Amino acid sequence: GVHSEDARQLAGSGPDLHWDLFKPDQIQWRDGPPSLLPGAKMAILEGDPAKEGFFTMRLKLPDGYRVFPHWHPRTERLTIIQGIVNLGTGDRFDAAATQTLSVGAYSSMPPKMTHFAWMRGETILQLSSIGPWEVVYVNPTDDPRSHAK
């Protein structure tokens, strides 16, 4: 058999490596980012969306939750973990003009592609991108940060 020290050398790794491993009941949810409307929860699984570099986070959104038309400066990758995301593209929120994404669906949206969404059922989605993660709303009055006191 291969001894653990040999395995580390073969893998080009060392004892200082960190393995990000989360079982569902170990995920720690906190209030969502200020760029999303109240009611959103988030959990950072890898990296830091506020800093340069790769990150993965999950968003937990209540039934009926809406995200108004916006875009991101970098590619955004979504996987639906729970619930249904109704995802549309364009500068105007139109609940009828969406694709229905259910559990297991995946979306990779290029930079600056304007999109919006609404949720059916409590929805959890996994989002991966390169930080810093930014949300730029088409209509500045849709940005929750513009209403912060």
N, C-alpha and C positions, 0 to 999 in steps of 0.2 A: 504494500500500500504506500501511498504518498503521505509523508509526514506533513503536519500543518505548516512548518517552516518552509519545507520544499514547495508546498502548494502556493504559499505567498510569493516565493521567488518566481515560480513558473508564471503566476498571474501578474507579475510585475507590481505587486502590491506590498503593503507593509502594515504593521500593527496599528498605525495611526489612521487608517481608513475609517470612514464613518458610513454606516449603512442606514439609509432612511427607510424604515419599515414601519408601516402603520396598519394595524388591524382596525376594522371599522369602529369598534367601540373605544379605540385609543385616540381617535381623531378629536382634537380640541377645537371647538367652534368658538368664534368671537364675532362681535359686530362687524358687518361688512365695511368695505372701504368707503370713505366719504364721497367718492365718485358715483356710488350707487344709492338709490332711494332707501330710506329706513325699512327694516324688515329683512334685509339680506344678512346672512351669516357667512363667514369665511373661515377656512382652515388652510394654513400654509403647509404643504407637504415637503417641498424641496426649494431651496434657494430663498431669495427675497425679492418680491415683485417691485420693491422700491429701489433696488440697486441694479447695476449692470450685471447681466448674466442670466442663464437659464433658470426658470422657476416653474413650479407646478403648485396650483392651489385648487381648492374646491369651494364652490359657492352653493349655499343652501338658500333657496328662495321659496317663499310661501305661494300657495295657490293664488292665481290671478296677478301675480307680480309682473310688472312691466319694466322694460329697459327701453328708453326712448332712443331714436336714431342717433348713432354715434359711430366713431371709428377709432382704430388704434394705429400707432405709427409702425407697429411690427406685426408679423403674422400671429394670429390667435388660433390655437387649436383647442377644440372643445370635444369632450366625450360625455354623453349623457349617462349618468349613474343611476338616477331615480327620477320618476315623473316624466313630464312631456314638455319640451321646449318648442314653441312655435316661433321659428326664426325667419325673418324677412330681410330683404335688402332694399335700400333706397333712403331718400331723405325725409320721407313722411311715414309716420306710424300708421299702418293699415293692418289691423288684426286679421283681416280676411286674406291678405296677400302674403301668407307665410308657408313655409315648409314645416311639416310636423315631424319632429325628431323625438323618437322614443328611446327607451333604455338600450344602450349599446351603440347608438348612432354616433358618428364622428363628423366633425366639420373642421376644415382648415381654411381660414379666411385670410386673404392677402392683406398687406398693409393698406390702410386708408380706404378699405371697402366699407361703405356706410351700411349699417345693419341695426336691427331692433328685434325685440323678442317679448313674448309673454308666456307665462308658465301655467300649465294645467296640473293640478295636484302639487303637493310639496315636491320641489325639484332640486336635485343635486347634480351639478355639472362639474367636471374636472377641466380646468383651463391650464394650458401650458403655453409659455411664450418666452421671449427674451426681455428682461427688464432693462430699464425701468418701465413698468406697465403704466400706460396712460390711457385715459378715456377722454375723447374729444367729442362733445355733443354738437350736432348740427345746429340746433337751436340753443343758444346759451341759457335761455330761461328753463330748459329741461334739466340743466346740470344742478344736482342737489347742492353742490358746493356754492352755487350762486345765492342760495336761500339760507346758508349757514349764518347764524347770528354771532 
